[in-house]
Amino acid sequence: MSQNTDNRNVIVVGAGIGGIATAARLARRGYHVKVIEKNEKAGGRCGRMTIDGHTFDTGATLFLMPELYAETFTALGERMEDHLDLRRLDPTYHLYFPDDSALQLTPDMHRMKAQLEAIEPGSYDRLLAYLSEGGEHYRLSLPNLIERDFRSLPEFINPRMLSLFLRLKTLTRHTDYTGHYFRDPRLQMAFTFQDMYMGLSPYDSPATYSLMQYTELADGLYYPMGGMYRIAEALTGIAGKLGVEFVYNAPVEKILVEGGRATGVTLAGGRSLPADVVVANADLGYVYRSLLPDDGTAGRIDKMEYGCSTIMFYWGLDKQFPQFGPHNLYLNGDYRQSFEDIFKATIMSDEPNFYVHAPVRLDPSMAPAGRDTLYVAVPVGHVNPALSQDWPGLQAKARAYVLRRLGELGVPDLEAHIKVERSFVPTDWRDRYNLTRGSTHGLSHKLTQMAWFRPHNRHNRYHNLYFVGASTHPGTGLPTVLVSADLAARRVQEEMPL
Ligand SMILES: Cc1cc2nc3c(=O)[nH]c(=O)nc-3n(C[C@H](O)[C@H](O)[C@H](O)COP(=O)(O)OP(=O)(O)OC[C@H]3O[C@@H](n4cnc5c(N)ncnc54)[C@H](O)[C@@H]3O)c2cc1C
């Protein structure tokens, strides 16, 4: 269908962070890039909603691994600091445990020591050792697993990689590993809950993921002034300057294929757009299931393991609640059971864990003067057609539980001050962004879904069809998706040169 033979015209399906970054990288290398997005604006799961002066980041809120963001800006000929005003957070989290006790995770090691020693004498030195190992895991994983573009199985399974897997403790469960360092269950929780971001229970995830605690405390957790959506705005602005054209409110209905090639896309309404190269940023499972001819892959990807979803509440309050830090995590009920519930049974726990983000203490622009803006995430199982999941009922139950638990922990009168309210349930995540099973983080990062085993950045049959995003290699989370964009763009340039 395409008349071009110079590979120049690229269509990117989806304006998530992965799609925008790939588009910008390719435009900088001389490709003509058009990004087609189903929704009214760019950003995807790094979204924003503004209601009555309250600005909500709707998805991502934690800015980690700043060097991976900086690399993207540099590759685009820009400096991150010219676009993002980053503030390092201290404390990183306010944690609340089932017994109502609390701990502030902080990069200030004096304050950390005082808190840890009060919980478990001797634990501070063990934290230092734990972070040192986590740092080693991070430094080894980044070049060898995350940034590496695996093209064949022998590149992944060989004596060198096997020795790497041993050093990364891939066969040790994270909870067992943390148990060697800390006896107190609260500390075991404090240094494993982050595995949820990888779509995994810490009872199933490899000890490799202690790299997450290292990155948060040692490399830092940041906040971009104006909110996380600034990242989408900055990258979209740069992409536009490089010539990328964005088309919104334009759902792609099919990726057109002919023989062994993708030839373009069809939009809702029937209009076809030809392309020399297609990059799919929409959720991978959805792309195989709904946009491509069925070759059996959709069924295989559907059988893979997906991470959890969330019930969200976005609350605009008519007063400020100084009880909240910027990131607050409430661990409730039985820790192990909470992961069984959401990852195995795909339900909501009776006493669910939840997270509250309160950006106004960092950034007054996120609410009108004197008011507060809260984002509440309650992790729950993803959409599971085999169960009858009553989302409105669970939404009401989650809301009541969050308000009750906050009341128990010193925020008694919050409900009376809610003046703006929006809520998402897993089916909203599924329908708004076409996410398979409404899973907010996509395919989980268990061992057999990592690196070579994770869906690759190029289609096996259509060699001019590339994939970028959370459920492709290297995986989910904004910094990782930025690496995915780098790998996809490099591969396009190598295989489809101008
Ligand atoms: C609640 C939540 C909290 C999170 N917290 C964090 C965090 O704190 N830190 C962090 O780093 N990460 C976090 N993440 C993960 C992070 O947001 C994602 O990994 C990342 O945004 C995924 O980007 P992506 O480009 O792969 O996909 P997406 O953001 O899903 O983008 C894909 C785009 O494709 C579009 N699309 C889909 N179908 C079509 C179609 N047919 N035609 C055209 N367009 C289409 C979608 O509308 C979307 O805009 C969070 C995610 C969620 C949901």
The ligand as an SDF file (V2000), in Angstrom:
LIG
                    3D

 53 58  0  0  0  0  0  0  0  0999 V2000
   -2.2380    3.9600   38.6710 C   0  0  0  0  0  0  0  0  0  0  0  0
   -0.8390    3.8620   38.1000 C   0  0  0  0  0  0  0  0  0  0  0  0
    0.2420    4.2420   38.8670 C   0  0  0  0  0  0  0  0  0  0  0  0
    1.5260    4.1770   38.3420 C   0  0  0  0  0  0  0  0  0  0  0  0
    2.5760    4.6390   39.0890 N   0  0  0  0  0  0  0  0  0  0  0  0
    3.7890    4.7630   38.5170 C   0  0  0  0  0  0  0  0  0  0  0  0
    4.8080    5.5040   39.1690 C   0  0  0  0  0  0  0  0  0  0  0  0
    4.5890    6.0400   40.2390 O   0  0  0  0  0  0  0  0  0  0  0  0
    6.0150    5.6230   38.5550 N   0  0  0  0  0  0  0  0  0  0  0  0
    6.2590    5.0590   37.3340 C   0  0  0  0  0  0  0  0  0  0  0  0
    7.3810    5.2010   36.8230 O   0  0  0  0  0  0  0  0  0  0  0  0
    5.2990    4.3660   36.6830 N   0  0  0  0  0  0  0  0  0  0  0  0
    4.0670    4.2290   37.2360 C   0  0  0  0  0  0  0  0  0  0  0  0
    3.0590    3.6030   36.5710 N   0  0  0  0  0  0  0  0  0  0  0  0
    3.3660    2.8890   35.3350 C   0  0  0  0  0  0  0  0  0  0  0  0
    3.5270    3.8320   34.1680 C   0  0  0  0  0  0  0  0  0  0  0  0
    2.5470    4.8250   34.2090 O   0  0  0  0  0  0  0  0  0  0  0  0
    3.4110    3.0260   32.8890 C   0  0  0  0  0  0  0  0  0  0  0  0
    4.3400    1.9440   32.8980 O   0  0  0  0  0  0  0  0  0  0  0  0
    3.6900    3.8690   31.6480 C   0  0  0  0  0  0  0  0  0  0  0  0
    3.0060    5.0990   31.6930 O   0  0  0  0  0  0  0  0  0  0  0  0
    3.2590    3.0710   30.4380 C   0  0  0  0  0  0  0  0  0  0  0  0
    3.5290    3.8310   29.2830 O   0  0  0  0  0  0  0  0  0  0  0  0
    3.3030    3.1870   27.8560 P   0  0  0  0  0  0  0  0  0  0  0  0
    3.7990    4.1740   26.8790 O   0  0  0  0  0  0  0  0  0  0  0  0
    3.8510    1.8230   27.8120 O   0  0  0  0  0  0  0  0  0  0  0  0
    1.7320    2.9320   27.7160 O   0  0  0  0  0  0  0  0  0  0  0  0
    0.4110    3.8150   27.9100 P   0  0  0  0  0  0  0  0  0  0  0  0
    0.6070    4.8850   28.8930 O   0  0  0  0  0  0  0  0  0  0  0  0
   -0.6670    2.8270   28.1560 O   0  0  0  0  0  0  0  0  0  0  0  0
    0.2200    4.4890   26.4780 O   0  0  0  0  0  0  0  0  0  0  0  0
   -0.3610    3.8090   25.3950 C   0  0  0  0  0  0  0  0  0  0  0  0
   -1.2370    4.8020   24.6580 C   0  0  0  0  0  0  0  0  0  0  0  0
   -1.8660    4.1170   23.5720 O   0  0  0  0  0  0  0  0  0  0  0  0
   -3.1870    4.6270   23.4260 C   0  0  0  0  0  0  0  0  0  0  0  0
   -3.9840    3.6720   22.6670 N   0  0  0  0  0  0  0  0  0  0  0  0
   -4.4620    2.4780   23.0820 C   0  0  0  0  0  0  0  0  0  0  0  0
   -5.1520    1.8880   22.0810 N   0  0  0  0  0  0  0  0  0  0  0  0
   -5.1120    2.7220   21.0110 C   0  0  0  0  0  0  0  0  0  0  0  0
   -5.6460    2.6810   19.7110 C   0  0  0  0  0  0  0  0  0  0  0  0
   -6.3570    1.6450   19.2590 N   0  0  0  0  0  0  0  0  0  0  0  0
   -5.4070    3.7310   18.8870 N   0  0  0  0  0  0  0  0  0  0  0  0
   -4.6890    4.8050   19.3000 C   0  0  0  0  0  0  0  0  0  0  0  0
   -4.1700    4.8960   20.5380 N   0  0  0  0  0  0  0  0  0  0  0  0
   -4.3630    3.8620   21.3860 C   0  0  0  0  0  0  0  0  0  0  0  0
   -3.6420    4.7930   24.8710 C   0  0  0  0  0  0  0  0  0  0  0  0
   -4.7600    5.6670   24.9520 O   0  0  0  0  0  0  0  0  0  0  0  0
   -2.3740    5.3660   25.5120 C   0  0  0  0  0  0  0  0  0  0  0  0
   -2.3550    6.7700   25.4460 O   0  0  0  0  0  0  0  0  0  0  0  0
    1.7500    3.6780   37.0410 C   0  0  0  0  0  0  0  0  0  0  0  0
    0.6540    3.2980   36.2670 C   0  0  0  0  0  0  0  0  0  0  0  0
   -0.6200    3.4110   36.7750 C   0  0  0  0  0  0  0  0  0  0  0  0
   -1.7800    3.0970   35.8800 C   0  0  0  0  0  0  0  0  0  0  0  0
  1  2  1  0
  2  3  1  0
  2 52  2  0
  3  4  2  0
  4  5  1  0
  4 50  1  0
  5  6  2  0
  6  7  1  0
  6 13  1  0
  7  8  2  0
  7  9  1  0
  9 10  1  0
 10 11  2  0
 10 12  1  0
 12 13  2  0
 13 14  1  0
 14 15  1  0
 14 50  1  0
 15 16  1  0
 16 17  1  0
 16 18  1  0
 18 19  1  0
 18 20  1  0
 20 21  1  0
 20 22  1  0
 22 23  1  0
 23 24  1  0
 24 25  2  0
 24 26  1  0
 24 27  1  0
 27 28  1  0
 28 29  2  0
 28 30  1  0
 28 31  1  0
 31 32  1  0
 32 33  1  0
 33 34  1  0
 33 48  1  0
 34 35  1  0
 35 36  1  0
 35 46  1  0
 36 37  1  0
 36 45  1  0
 37 38  2  0
 38 39  1  0
 39 40  1  0
 39 45  2  0
 40 41  1  0
 40 42  2  0
 42 43  1  0
 43 44  2  0
 44 45  1  0
 46 47  1  0
 46 48  1  0
 48 49  1  0
 50 51  2  0
 51 52  1  0
 52 53  1  0
M  END
$$$$
